Amino acid sequence: SIEPGVRATQHNLKMSFFDWDDSSRMTDEGPRFQYNAKVEFNPPTDLPALPGFRPSNLSRRPSSAKGQSLSFVNGYMMASSPLPASNVPYQAMQSTPGSRPMTAPIGMEREVDDPTDVSGRYSFHRKKTDRESCNIALPFCPESKLPSFLEHDRRVLLFNAYYEEDVLQSAIEEKRIHTCEMYFYVEDGTMEIIQTKQENSGIVQGRFLRRSRVAKPGSPLCYEIDDLKIGSEVVIYSRKFHIASCNESTKDYVVKFHGWDSQDIATLPLPRDRFAESNKAKMRRESGVPGVDRKRKMNDLKQVMESMLGKESSMTDRGMFLECGTDSLCFHVLWDDRERLYGDIQYFLLFYFLADDTVEIMRTNGKNDGRDSFPKLLKRSKLPKNGRVSIDSDCYTWRDLAIGQTVNVFGRIMLIARSDPFTRQYYLANGITLRDNMPLQLSEKKVQVKRVIPPYNGFGTEEDSLRSCTGGLNPPPAKKDLQKMRDKNGVIMRFNAKLVSDRADDATRRFVIQFFMEDDTIAIREPPVKNSGVMGGSFLRRQTMKHENGSYYAASDLYVGNIVDIVGHHFLLLNADEYTYRLMECDERSFPFSNFPRLHAILTSKHNEIKTYFITNYEGTGILDQEGLASCFEALGIKMNTQERLTIWRKIDKKGKGKVAFTKLLKLAASEDAFGGQR
């Protein structure tokens, strides 16, 4: 090498090209060139060894690139430089020093006659002869074989396949089926997989595998045609493809050239994808496919757009449109809604379109009516008479509309009051005469709104709940009877009771019913009994109780022998404490069954009958108990309840022994003083 800026004194530039002995390959591929030229150049010493200062006649290194030897002329394959004949000496092919080597000698004009001879010139006469005799053109002779890229040019085999994919955490599908088209290119053994696209699937679909050779899993070999038989499974990138079918051209090729039998090309059915079927049926309903009942009316804008895109409409509708055009009948209707709270009279315009029997209702706004202006109450559509939109529903026609008639607009009863002149002329032309217009202003009527008190929901007291129904935002608490609370403070009536029930477990249960007279509340407690299996304690917290008719329980409703209904349980009052008895006997107005003067008058009227009863039924003992007193009253026809008999018994048995002489009863009935001289 020569460094820049240094003048060379002596150069021995030697250019030696490759030496190649082609004797070993002359018979196989034909002769190639051999170039052993050695160029020695000694430039003058007075010129610098820089670019631009070298002589221009230096011999350049010959190019080793090979020219294209095969070309197509008018659809025939031609060799641009035919190989030399065998009788040409090898020295004639060698290039002279300094000249460019050639792959074949120039100037050979010999025409080729033998089809097996690939040397010489391929003339147009020979080309015409070969074309007429359907002979194979040069440079391929009948003994040669076409390369695969020419023999199988543009030959593609199509197989239909599918693979399954598990769907996790989904309640509507378990597996998803993906259908694919598998293309096999015979010329180079490459494969391409295209996944079939599904509408609105939400999955990226399309090209699954680009055209390439696919190796078998765990093997260096690639998939060939014989691996793609119908029914076989092909694993490609961890996806197992099931080959189901192929097209007709593929069947013909594999049967003819690969020897497949009928079982190898038998079409297999694809597995059923229920989720895809349900999704397809849903999209058919949503997209408005003809013949599918979507259970709802198609949007008007959708119908217009489909008509613009070329969808044919009904000839019946088109004929009515051509006949009637945009003509419509106009009626003035009013809606009287004063029966509801804050109801009012509203006025509307009803348009009936003759072209398609549709109805449109628009509101007429008055000045300062205080209502928001909205364009339509009902958009243009068919109006069903029963208020339900369905295929079989009966809709209004122009014959159903007349002045004085009512129209049911989805629950709104509207009165037809007036019509325009065109409407009157249309009805008159069809033989119908409309009555005169009605006044739009109706007489004002007062609607009595009945206040309905909602039932008690159980929260708080009922009095507090009723105070919230008075209309105030912050209602005051319910007023209480302070005088009664002061007078009856601490006054409690106690009764011993049992459950009236058919169950054997409730027969032994006893309860204490307490009545607080200061606020008329009731509390029930159950005394605990050991080894009874029933937990005692509070059975009912203190609160007011009601009868079945809605009235509250009062003190007069509680007396011995009475059955009270409290929270769905029936209690029989057995007895009371001494304080309760005395309280009831002292307040004769509040407790009529403990009114002794009234009971004494009954006994006085039956004195002789009582005396005769004891004389007749005398057994010699002369002892009387409560059961004997009840038997006496029942025999004599004296109707008294348990509390009344108990009041009389307390007067004759003041010491509470339980047994007395019957003479005390005769003496009490014979005395004129109700208290027997005692108070």
Sequence and secondary structure as in RCSB ss.txt:
>XXXX:A:sequence
SIEPGVRATQHNLKMSFFDWDDSSRMTDEGPRFQYNAKVEFNPPTDLPALPGFRPSNLSRRPSSAKGQSLSFVNG
YMMASSPLPASNVPYQAMQSTPGSRPMTAPIGMEREVDDPTDVSGRYSFHRKKTDRESCNIALPFCPESKLPSFL
EHDRRVLLFNAYYEEDVLQSAIEEKRIHTCEMYFYVEDGTMEIIQTKQENSGIVQGRFLRRSRVAKPGSPLCYEI
DDLKIGSEVVIYSRKFHIASCNESTKDYVVKFHGWDSQDIATLPLPRDRFAESNKAKMRRESGVPGVDRKRKMND
LKQVMESMLGKESSMTDRGMFLECGTDSLCFHVLWDDRERLYGDIQYFLLFYFLADDTVEIMRTNGKNDGRDSFP
KLLKRSKLPKNGRVSIDSDCYTWRDLAIGQTVNVFGRIMLIARSDPFTRQYYLANGITLRDNMPLQLSEKKVQVK
RVIPPYNGFGTEEDSLRSCTGGLNPPPAKKDLQKMRDKNGVIMRFNAKLVSDRADDATRRFVIQFFMEDDTIAIR
EPPVKNSGVMGGSFLRRQTMKHENGSYYAASDLYVGNIVDIVGHHFLLLNADEYTYRLMECDERSFPFSNFPRLH
AILTSKHNEIKTYFITNYEGTGILDQEGLASCFEALGIKMNTQERLTIWRKIDKKGKGKVAFTKLLKLAASEDAF
GGQR
>XXXX:A:secstr
   TT   S   EEEE      GGGHHHH        EEEE   TTS SSTTSS TT            EEEETT
EEEESS B  TTS GGGGS  TTS   SS S    B   TT  BSB  HHHHHHHHHTT   TT  TTS   HHH
HTTT EEEEEEEEEEE  S SS SEEEEEEEEEEETTTTEEEEEE   TT  S  SEEEEEE  B TTSS B  G
GG  TT EEEETTEEEEEEEE HHHHHHHHHHS   TTTT        HHHHHHHHHHHHHHT TT   SS   H
HHHHHHHHTT    HHHHHHHHHHTT EEEEEEEEE TTSTT  EEEEEEEEETTTTEEEEEE   TT      S
EEEEEE  BSSS   TT  B  GGG  TT EEEETTEEEEEEEE HHHHHHHHHTT        S          
       SSS HHHHHHTTSS SS       HHHHHHTTT EEEEEEEE  S STTTT EEEEEEETTTTEEEEE
E   TTSS   EEEEEEE  B TTS B  GGG  TT EEEETTEEEEEEEE HHHHHHHHH TTT GGG HHHHH
HHHHHTHHHHHHHHHHT  SS EE HHHHHHHHHHHT    HHHHHHHHHHH SS  S EEHHHHHHHHH SSTT
TT  
